[in-house]
Amino acid sequence: MKQTQRLDKILAHVGVGTRSELKRLTKEGAIYVNGVKVKDSGMQVNPDKDNITVNGEVVTYREFVYLMMNKPQGVVSATEDNRDRTVVDLLDEAYAPFEVFPVGRLDKDTEGFLLLTNDGKLAHNLLSPRKHVPKTYFAKVEWGVNESDREAFAQGVTLDDGYETLPGQLNILKSGNESEGIPSEIELTIMEGKFHQVKRMFQAVGKQVVYLKRISMGPLTLDANLALGEVRELHAEELLALQHAHETQK
């Protein structure tokens, strides 16, 4: 980011107001930079060094935001949709100016960890197939998942379109029983994110996923305190770990 930017651009970015609203606030004498009343909302300022206040409140500028969501079922991983609610619709209006987007996709009926940000470079690094950033899912599968499935996933399986997946790590938490109607419970770690990949991997071995939840992405694990539909910003150490994830997973 360059050192200086237009003041009105900075204030609009953090949601203080539109360009026209900022012109009005300037005329009203509500905006100060370093203790000096602003006469031109288009003036150049350094958001990292200059003290900016609006109506006496200090404006804290940040270029990017990073959010962890516990995605519920029934919403789509998109910024807009003509039929369904999107994950962006669940966010507080304060994040609207940042124009965040989901990093990757979770199916409409899939729950769990979803990262949202407006940092395109980070998103690209996390999603690039060459980076091999791991994603771990918890699933309930009909019916019995066994050692042969684990071995098949460890070799990679062939999906319905002929694509051969990279090896996946299947951990069987509980083996189900069809006669008793008890599904298996598993955790699966994969390095890719093909369309419906987890479901299609199980279909490749003759099984059906009936519940799916992503529990981690790279070094980050879903916060157990986040209820479905809730969001929080990443802690500094989480962001740092995420920024280095693509460097260590190659």
N, C-alpha and C positions, 0 to 999 in steps of 0.2 A: 504493500500500500504506500502511495506517495505521502510525503510528510504533510503537505497542506491540501485542503479541500475547501470547496464552497461551504459556507456555514449552513445555508439552507438545505444543502444536500445531506450534511451530517445530521441535522435536526430531523429531517424527514426520514432518514434511515432508522433513527431510534424511536420514531413514532410520535414526535412532538407535534407535528402537524404537516399539512400540505404546504406547497410553495406559497399559495395565496394566503393561507392562514398565518404563515410565518412573516409575510409582508405586513399583515395587519398587526401582529405582535411587535414587529419592529417599529411601526408607526406609534404604537401605544407605549413604547419605551420599556418593553418587558424583557428584552434580551440584552445580556451583558457578556462581554468577553474580557477577561482579566480586569474586571471592575469598571470597564468603560462601556457606556451605553452604545449599542450597535445602531448605526444609521443605514447600513446597507446589508441586507440579509445574504447577499451574494459575495460578501467579503471572504478572503482566504484565511483559514485558521488551521492550526495544527491540533487535531483532536487529542493527541497524546500528551501535549504540553500545555495548551491554553485552557484556562478556566472558563467554562461556558455555563451561564445560568439563564433560566427562563422563569420569570415570575418568582425569582429568589431561590429557585431550586437548582442545584448543580446537575448538569447533564453529563452522564457517564457514557462515553462512546465506546462501542465495540463493533468490529466489522462482522464477526461471525458468532453464531450461537450453536450450541451442541446439546441436543436433547435426547434423553432416554425415555422411551414410552413402553408401557406394558400394553401392547395392542390387544383390544378385545375382538371377539368374533363380530362379524356383521359390518365392519368398516373396511374400505379398500385402501391399499397402500398407494395413494396418489395425491396430487395436490388439488385436483378437481375431478368431479364425476357427475354425469347427467342423471344418474339413477340412485346412487348410494352415497351415504356419508363417507367422507374420507378421513384419514388420520389427521390431516391438517385442520379439519373441522373441529377436532377435539381440543385444539390448542387455545390457550388464553389469547385474547385479542392483542395483548402486548407484543406477541411474536409476529403479528401480521406484517409489519414493515420489513422484517428480515427475509421474507419470502423463502422459508425453509421448505425442504423436500425430504421424502424418505430415502434413506440409503439402502437400495435394494427393495425387494417386495416380499411381503408375507401374503399368502392367500387370504381371501375374504373370511374363510372359516378357520384360519390359523391365528393363534394367540402368541403373545410373548414379546421378546426383545425386538425393538425397532429403534434405530437411530435416525434422528432427523436433524438436518443442518442446512446451512446455506454455503458451506465450504465445499465447493465443487472439486477442488484438488484432492482433499481428503476422501471424499466419496469415491472418486475415480480410483484412488489407490486401494481402498478397501474392497472394491468390487472387481478390480482387474483380475482375470483368471490367472495371470502370470504371478500374482502376489501370493496366492494360496493362503488367504486368510481363513482360518477355520470357523465354522458355525456349528453349534451343537443344538440338537433338538430333543425334546422329550415327546414320545408318542405312545399312544395305545393302539395296538394292532390286533386284528382278528386273523388267526387265533394264536396258535402256538408258534413262537419264534424260537429257533433252535441254533445249535452250533453250526449246522450247515449254512444257515443264513449268515451267520457272523463271518464264516470263512468266505462266502460268496462276496459279501460286501468288502472284505479286506482285499479282494482281488479286483474289485470293480465289477459292475453289472452292466448289461446291455439294456437300454431303455427301449420303449416301444417304437421309437423312430430310428433305432439303430445306433444311437449315440452310446459310447462306452464311457462310463463314469470313471473318475479317479477313485482310488481306493478310499473306502470309508471305514470308520471305526465304530462298530456296533457293540454296545454294552447292554446285555439282557438283564434288566432289573427284576422282572418277574415273568415267568413263562405262563401263558394263558392255557385255558382248557375249554375247548369248543363245546363239549357235552354239558359243561356247567355255565356256559355263557360268559366266561371270564377272559377278557382280552389280555394279551401280553403287554408289558410295559418295558420300554426300551429307551436308551439314549443313543443318538447317532450323530457322529461328528463327520462333516464333509467339508471339502475345500472349494466347492463350487456352489452355484446358485441357479441351476437350470430351472425352467418352468416346472412347478409341481415336483421338484426333484425327489424329495423324500418319499412322497406318495408313489411316484413312478418306480423308485428303486424297490419298494416293497411289492409293487405289482409285478415286477420282473421276477420275483421269487414266489409269486402266487399268493401274496398276502395283501390285506387291505388296511390302510390307516384310518382309524375312526376318530382320533383326536390328535392334534399336533400343536406343539408349543415350542417356540425357539427360546432357549434359555441362555445362550451366550453368543457373542460375536467377537472374534479375536480375543483380546485379553479381558474383555468386559463381560460380566455376568449380570443378568437381570436382577435388579434390586428387589429383594423379597418384600420390601415395605411398600412397593408400588402396587396399588390395586389396579384391576383391569381398567384401562382408559386413562390412567394417571400418567403424568409426565414430570420429569425433573431435569434440571440442567446437570451436565456432567461435572464432577469434581475435577479440580486441576490435575490431580494425579491420574485420574481416569483418562482425561484428554491426552495427557502426555503419553500414556501407555498406548492409546489408540493411534496417535500420530506415529509411533515407532513400530506399530504392529506389522505394517507392510514391509518394514526393513528387516525384521527378524523372521518373517514367514515367506521364504522364497524357495 
